[in-house]
Amino acid sequence: MLTKTEAVVLRSLRYRETSKIVTLYTKKFGKLNVVAKGAMLPTSKFGASLEPMSYILAVLYKKETREIQFLSQADLIKPFLNLYSNFEKMALGLSICEIVYKLIKFEEENPRIFKLIVDTLDKLNVAEKNEINLLWFFIIHILEESGFKINFVSCILCGEKLGDENLSEKIIFSSDRGGFLCSKCGAGAEAKIYYSIVTFKSLVWLERAKVESVTNLKIPSNINNEIHNLLMEYMRRHLDEPINLKSLEVFINSGRTK
Ligand SMILES: [Zn+2]
């Protein structure tokens, strides 16, 4: 059956002499592997549409019984050119693709995840400041969509609503339970790592922000490092496949985060 769907390219690998195996996140079918025959040929009809982060209209030849489908056509819907010309944007965009690739199972459709990917890449393409916020925003929301929602609302031990009156400067986050401890419960608990209350408040802000305005908040670089550590630790704890955003660490660790 020939079928059309919007898709974002997550990964693209050479296959045999002249073809590619491309992992797509499609609007209709979720994550899917497709073979693009002849995609390595200079005269290929696919052109540059199969690079990671490409937002395309894909025509698939799909059979239910097959594990891998055939891509018969791919056209760019909107080119995100800045994601390929700006090192920082590219690192962030590729991190988003890698997270989707590793977090999401094959053929589980979820149009909200599709919209989240496209909206985040689209905004990243045009953002002029604080681009890293988009990655944090993306991670918080894709975790929500895939059943790993972090609880920012109430203490995971006593259930009390978290606010200024029951939070201290240093806060404990439990990766196991996906949430924070209030100061009372935190005082009796042991933790190897404490997070700043600014980290907590930044995460709450990011969770509530709209994608259009998410880059308005300037997060200090030490807080970005804490957010990075917290989210990576949480994803490592809950995912089968390890996530090491290598492209990202280049500027997280060197303090280049703006
Ligand atoms: Zn508590």
Boltz pocket constraint, residues with backbone or C-beta under 6 A from the ligand:
constraints:
  - pocket:
      binder: B
      contacts: [[A, 155], [A, 156], [A, 157], [A, 158], [A, 159], [A, 160], [A, 181], [A, 182], [A, 183], [A, 184], [A, 185], [A, 186]]
      max_distance: 6.0
